[in-house]
């Protein structure tokens, strides 16, 4: 994907197998059953994105790491995916985690050392309290982030519309986590958004009341999604989220009382 002078390349670190109940026990999948596999689950990628802009290489989200969750999912593919694309860990200047859930921060630290040895790691300041102080994501995430902070490698994103690199801006999009951000890519007249987990599945366009089980504040997450949909609807701005099928960019199209995602 090319956004003006910005190059964006999607990668998947692995997959998750989400049961329909991930979106609530009342979620009716009958109109969307074509999206489910033979076991009745939704299989989604664990998305990461390399963004090259202004002489900098930025990784947006750092995958699950080399974890095998059995039938629930598996990570571990990102290093080989990067290598196949000619990207080495040491050339990444900045890693931006849209939030600190494990499937977005899993490769930050490997064997007690930064996996991206020259990168500054950035994430929402409110996620520090949620994941490091309160250890919402478990003790290992807290240990890894503290290690990076002690090495002077962490720079939190505090506020809204924070510049990350030329043409990349982080915008607060809370609800999925307290410090969740989306990334706006802008070059010339072209614009795109990396939505992280502010939206889990394009089905949430047609089913706006469906909340992800992992949303820390479901009501706030719903308001954030609606604000994003309103901003994107009927425009030329493309968007993709970390778990959209195929990691394909698309546009939000208006319909009769509904919105649709078109790739």
VENJOLIN-V702721 format. One line per field, one symbol per residue. phi: phi as a letter, one per 20 degrees, with the letter a starting at -180 (. if undefined). psi: psi as a letter, one per 40 degrees, with the letter a starting at -180 (. if undefined). burial: b if it has 9 or more other C-alpha atoms within 8 Angstrom, else e. A space follows every 10 residues. Layout:
phi: ???
psi: ???
burial: ???
This chain:
phi: .cdledecce cdeqbddefg fgdofefeeg fcffeeefen deecfdecce ddblmddddd mcmeneedem ffqbdoeggf ffffemddgf eeecddegad gffccfdfcc lmbffdfdee dcafgffgff defelgenff gfffffgfff emddcfddoc lefdagndce cfbfpfcfdf cddddbbled bbcdeldfce bggffecfef dfgeffcfff ffffgfffgf fegmdefebb dfcfgmlefb dedfcfmccc dce
psi: hhgbehhhhi iheaiihhid edeidehhed eeeeeiadee ihhiigiihh hhhfeihhhh ifaeafhheb ediiaeeddd ddddefhide ehdhhhhdie ideeededhh feihdgeeih hiihdddddd dddefdeidd dddddddddd efehhihhai fhhdihehhh hhgiddidfh iihhhhhbei iihhebedhd iddedegeeh iidehdgddd dddddddddd ddheiehiii idehhefhia ihhiageiii hh.
burial: eebbebbbeb bbbbbbbbeb ebbbeebeee eeeeebbeeb bbbbbbbbbb bbbeebbbbb bbbbbbeeee eebbbbbbee bbbeeeeebb ebbbbbbbbb ebbbbbbbbe eeebbbeebb bbbbbbbbbb bbeebebeee bbbbbbebbe eebbebbeee ebbebebbbb bbbbbbbbbb bbbbbbbeeb bbbbbbbbbb ebebbbeeeb bbeebebbeb bbebbbeebe ebbeeebbbb bbbbeebeeb bbbbeeeebb bee
